Each structure stands twice: as structure tokens, then as C-alpha cells.
């Protein structure tokens, strides 16, 4: 009798699940690896506390960060970011995460240990795909954005977070944009970022796994703090880039048209419509306005030498009032005389 009731209960649960998922478009579901539990946290500080004793709750990523797209690929979560993997292109459709002011403070060094992603059951790209290809293993979520956690830093070197980038692009204009985004996390306390390649049919490929080489990359950034929410998008060709960063800025709506991805869909409709269709360049603090010429870089764009030609950037130091210092500096550290570490 007990076995009969048990079988009936399992059957009923399965029927309810089928009815639920066929009844309409289901909300994106997280895939928690290694048996991690799925729970919601109300604040970033609570989510940060999830990494204890080497264990992690992959639900640290909030729903606001998760975009929607017409793909059956599961949403996978590492400690610092979420993503959907494009099996046909052997890289992520998108990488999404929140970056806070405190997380821009570097606590861990780069590992430079590139490995396949264990969450991608079908298998991600490998080192053999990039070896001798002439392309950089370009980070989508930058390693520098994950330097607040040993685990997050290590996971940023999974090949699911890599995409074949022209070296001069990866170490040049793309790196400048990554630095600009980190400065916004400082200025606005916390921001939401979605970044990835523009994946289309017919792209050239590299390696035995046929990793697609994108022609364009994108980033969209949301400042959801205070009353003045704003968002901005960027579209950049996978080639040597010149000019100011704001010349690559577009509306989030434009990036959605190009990628087919609905980004900040968890915002109230009125706010989502407003921030995604508008672009206000003066509303953003543009701290990196010049390209530091003559700067030596490694593959992933880490500076190896200070600016040698007098090029200047806005100081990365923070004033007592909590604002970014307005002085410009040419020191390789990125800090003026007052805030130099």
C-alpha cells in the first residue's frame, strides 16, 4: 500500500510540473552545481557571506542580472557571474554579474590558469583551440572584476568565459572599456553588467572544437542606484579600436536588436523602457578619456609599465566624501600624489 501511494505521489508531481512549464514562459532557472542550494538573498552583503570555508551558494547572482533570450541552454552560475553557453559557438551568449565598489578592491592575484568549465556538461573550449590561433583568450567577465574572491578569480579563467579576440582589441579598446566600467562601480557604488560576443551564423572558427570568432562584442551597464537609474550599451568591432570610449556607446535597445537578448527585463516596465531607449553620455562619469600610449601588456591586458608619454587619466582615489578624485594623473598606478598607495 505504501509503495502504491508513493508511486501515485511521484506521478502527480510529474503531471503538475508538466502543466506548469507548458502553461506559459517559465522564469529562467538557475542550475546550481555540486549540490548547492538555491536561495534568494536580499542584499549583496548577504550574498557575499555565502562563500564560507571554500563552499559557495551559486544563487548569489540576482534575478536582475539575468537576461532573457530565445535559447534552451540552461542558465549556469559560478560564484561571481551567471551565463548561458552557446554550444554551437563554444562560448557564452552572455555573462552577467553585479560589481560593487568594495569588489573593485583587489584581494587576489590573477591565476592565469585556463581550464575547461566543469559546468558545461557537453564540454567547453580548451587550450588546444586557442594554441597557435593568433587570437587572445579574451575574458568576457574580466579577471580584475573577480579579484575580490579566490574562487571567483579562479572561475573567471574557465574557457566558457573566454572568446577569441584580436590581441590589439583585447589589450586596447576592450581593456579600456573594462577599466571604465570598474570606475563606474566605484562612482555609483554598484552596477549591473552583461557582456558577450555577437554570435551569428557563418563566423570563422578556430581549433578542433570550432570556436567561433565574433566580429563584434557588446557590454550593457545599468546603474540602478537612487532615483536616477540609467543604462548604457557598447558595441565594438573585434579589431584595433581608436578614439574615445563614448564614440562606441549606443542605447541598450540597440544592443538588444543586434543580439536578440532582452537585458534588464526584471525592472519595472516604465523604468526598463526609459533606461533602455535613452542614452545620456553626460550622465556618466568618463574617467578614462585618453589612451595610454606605449603601455606594455600581457595577453589579458594587465599593465606592465607606467605611462611613459605623459598620457593622463582621472585619479582612481576616493575622497572623504566618497566621490572619485577629480585630479588627473600620469602615474602608472592610476593615483594622484594625494591618493598614491
Secondary structure, DSSP 8 states (H G I E B T S, - for coil): -HHHHHHHHHHHHHHHHHHHHHSS-----EE-GGG------SSHHHHHTT-BTTB--GGGS-GGG--EES----EEE-SS-EEEEETTTTEEEEEEEEEETGGGS--S------B--TT-TT----HHHHTTSSEEEEESS-GGGGTT-HHHHHHTTBGGGEEEEEHHHHTTHHHHHHHHHHHHHHHSSEEEEEEEE---TT--EETTTTEE--SEEEEEEEE-SSS--EEEEEEEESS---S-GGGGEE-HHHHHHHH-EE-STTS-HHHHHHHHH---GGGS-----S--TT--B-TT--B-S--SS---EE---B-TTS-B---EE--TTS--TTT--
